[in-house]
Amino acid sequence: MDKFAGFPEGKTHYTPIPDLFFQQLLPNIEHPGELKLTLYIFYFFGQSEGAFRFIRRADIKNDASFLKGLAENIEKADPILDEALDLALERGTLLSAGLEIGGIKEICYFLNSPRGRAAVRAIQSGQWKITDPLPTKEEISYPNIFQLYEKTIGPLSPIIAEELGEAQDAFPDEWITEAFRIAVDKDKRSWRYVLAILDRWQREGYHGRKEKSEDRRSSPEARRRYIEGEFSEHIEH
């Protein structure tokens, strides 16, 4: 067993998991592979982009550290992964649909959430098709944090440059770009304001372009917008 060194000091990324997982899924999942897969799905979708998020078997197979958690080698992990996927589908945690991606028919797995169900219906009715290969996260380009600061706030100082470097290591590029956009939209061109947005997303979950000025729990309308935002993939309503 590899001993865990503990959670580090400073900023740490978080993965949101709905309460229903702990209330209805966790007490009933007996297969270790299914449990690990279910948790991994939440993590994967939390790192993904786009309105409809799905995962393919190949995506899971590309994560060597996850496969190592299923079995001591890839050959032994394959049947465990297949069984875990079958169990998650049978339980209803996941939904699946065949989708042609870049000319290749793929089985895509969706979380059984409002968005996931809508995506499967769209695929089955022929309303959703993907004609180009999916970009990897490395292929998605964002401006770097120093360019964003100089463009939206002003000249860099040595102290600010050091803080920006720490933030670039701590937060995803998409978050940083979106936080600067919000600061500009609200005419709050301050690094402290941008950093406060990033810190809040780290605590509460990132919901991208649906970000509003009011607290998302402060009113029924704010709550509705939160439910319909980027993280609705993880919220039942």
N, C-alpha and C positions, 0 to 999 in steps of 0.2 A: 504493500500500500504506500502510495506517495503521500507524504505528510503535507497538509495544507499550511502555508506560511501565514495565513490570516489576511484579512482585507487591508489594503494599504491605506495610509493617510492620504488626505486630499480628495480630489474629485474622482468619483467612480461611476461608471455607466450603470444604469438600472434597466431591468426588463419588467414591464407591467404584466401582471397575471391577474385575471378576474377572480373574484371571490368564489364563483361557481366551481372553479377548479378544485378549491380546497373543500367545498361543501358537498359536491356530488361526484367528482371524478377521483380525487385522491383516495377517498375511503374504499372505492370499488376496484381500482386498478391493482391487479396482483402480479402481472408480468413485469419484471424489472425493465425489460426493453421497451415496453409500451409506456411506462412511466417516464423513462429517460427521453423517449421520442416526443412525448407530449410536451414536456418542458422545453425541449429543444425547438419545437415548432413555435412556441411563444417567443423564444429568443430570436429565431430566424426572422419571423415576421416583424419583430421590433427593430431589426436592422435593415429591413427591406424598404423599398420605395414604391409608390404607385397606389392607385385607388384600390385595385384588386390584387391581393398578395397571395401567391401560391408557392409551393415547394415541389420539386421533383426528386425522384429517388437519386438522380445524379448529383443534385445539390447536397444531399445528405452524405453521399459517398465521397464527396470532395472534402469533407471535414474529417481529417484523419484523427483529430483528438476525440471527436464524438464517437467514431467507430471504435477507437481504442477502449472507450468506456463500455461498449457492448460486448467485446470479446478481445482476447489477447492478440488475435491477428485478423486481417481483413476477410480471409476465407471463412473463418468461423463467425464473423460479424454479419456476413451476407444473409444467411437464413434467419438470424435473430432480427435483423432489420425488416425482412419481409414479413415475419410473424408479427412484429410490432405494428407495422403499417396495417396489416389485415385486422388486428385487434382494435386499433384506433378507428378504422372504418366501421367495423361491426358495432363498436360501442356508440358511434355517432359523433365522436370528437372531431373526426375529419370527414370531408367529402372529397370525391374524386371525379374527374372528368377528363376525357381525351381532348387534347388541344394540339393543333399543328403549329409548330414553332420552327421557323426557318426551313420549312419543307419537311420536317421530321415530326411524326406523330408522337406526342409525349403524354404520359399520364401525369396530371397535375393534381396536387392535394391542396385543399382549402380548409381553413378552420370552419367549423359549423357555426357560423355567426351570420348576422343579417347580410353582411357584405359577401361572405363566402357562398351563401345560398344564392344570392343574386348573381354572382359570377357563374356558378354552375348552371343556373337557368339560362343565362345569356349564351353560354357555350352550347348547351343542348339545343337551343333554338336557332343556332347559327348566327346570333347577333354579335358575337365577340370572336374575333380572329386576330392572330398575331402573324404578320407576314415576314418580319425580320427576326434574326436571332436576338435573344435577350442580351442587353449589355451587362457586363460584370460591373461590380461596384467600382473596380479600378478604372473602368472606361467612362464613368460619369465624372465630368470635370466641374470643379468649383473654383472660384477665385481664391487665392490664399488670403489669410487673415490680415496680413500686412497691407496688401493692395486694398482690401475692403476698408480698413481703418483710414488710410490716406485719402481714399476716394470720398468717404462719407463723413469723416470727422476732422481730419487735418494731419499735419506733419507728425512724425513719430518722435518720441523722446526715448532715451535709453531705458527708462523705467517701464514705460508703456510697452516698448518692444519686448522686454523680458516677460511681461504679463501676457502679451499676445502669444508669445511662443509657448508658454505654459497652457494657455487655453486651446491652442491648436492641437496640442498633444492630448488634451483631456476631452474634447468634444468633437463629434463628427462634423465634417465639412459642411454638410447640408444644414445642420443646426446653426452653425456660425453664419453662413450666408443668409439664412432666413431671419436670424436675430438682427443682423445689420439692416435688412430690408424693413423690418418692423420699426426699428429705431428711426429710420428715415421717414417712413410713412407717418409716424406720430410726432415728427419733428423733435425727437429726443436724441440728438446726435452726441451721445456721451458713451464712452467705453463702460462706465459704471452701469448705465442702463442696459447696454448689450449684455454685459456679464450677468446682470440680475435675471435677464430672460433665460440665459443658458443655465444658470443655477436652478431656476424654477423648473425648467424642462427636465433637468436631471433628477429632481425630487419627485415630480408629478407625472412625467411622461411627455414626450414630444408630440405635438399635434399640428405642426407645420403651418401651412398658410391659413388655417382656421383660427390662428391666434387672435384674440381680441383683448381689449384693454381691461375689461372687467374680469373679476375672478369668475372662473367657470362654474363655481357652485353658488354664486351670489343670487341667482334668480332662476326661475324655470326656463326662461329664454336662454340664459347662459348655459344652463345644464343641457338643453336641447342641442345647442351648437357644439358643445363638447362631445356629446354622444354621436353626433353626425360627422365629427372631425376625423383626422388621420387615424386616431386610435380607436375608432368605432369597431375596427377588426377584432378588438379584444373586449368589447362591451356588449352584453346582451340587453335588449330593451324591447 
